[in-house]
Amino acid sequence: NAGVMQNPRHLVRRRGQEARLRCSPMKGHSHVYWYRQLPEEGLKFMVYLQKENIIDESGMPKERFSAEFPKEGPSILRIQQVVRGDSAAYFCASSPPEVSGRGTQYFGPGTRLLVL
Amino acid sequence: TQLLEQSPQFLSIQEGENLTVYCNSSSVFSSLQWYRQEPGEGPVLLVTVVTGGEVKKLKRLTFQFGDARKDSSLHITAAQPGDTGLYLCAGWDSSYKLIFGSGTRLLVRP
């Protein structure tokens, strides 16, 4: 059973470009979470999605950031018009269906975004 | 807003030494988790503690949840270079968000 997969592992963008980060959850998992980690810091919650639904996006900036988890295919975190402050590691986690949404989360290896 | 504070931020010790790292909050958590994160990788869950006063052991690692469920500690006995990494504590807030501490970066020198 493959773990959570994220690609690309490293992404370099110039200011103003778009960044698309992809996450394929573990097989059988229907809950996806995105987190951001700045250097020397812990992970900060961004958004929680189930298939075709955004459950909680309270940790995601209102401008330029969006996330989706379509019926088919991976979850996508999209950052438009990137700025240097978006440089960080972005982690995706998935969990199996749980009533409360507090199932154990399994983390992917992350995408390191560098904005020049 | 629930916060988790970890101490120390950095710890550099010699192989064979013992160490303890702490995770503290002013809020009550229903459970706390400990993760280890190695450079270039995602966090890996080590343990979940649920009951106040609970102690769990994982080989040379001992995890304790405070009686009031506001704090937790991780004790490593006879540390080895393979223990090097970033140790993160995390707990759920009132909804679905997993709140992470800022981490303790451990370096075990051979």
Interface residues (C-beta under 8 A of the other chain):
Chain A: V4 Y33 Y35 E40 E41 G42 L43 K44 F45 Y48 I55 D56 S58 G59 F91 A93 S100 G101 R102 T104 Q105 Y106 F107 G108 P109 G110 R112
Chain B: L4 Q6 Y35 G40 E41 G42 P43 V44 L45 T48 L88 A90 W92 S95 Y96 K97 L98 I99 F100 G101 S102 G103 R105
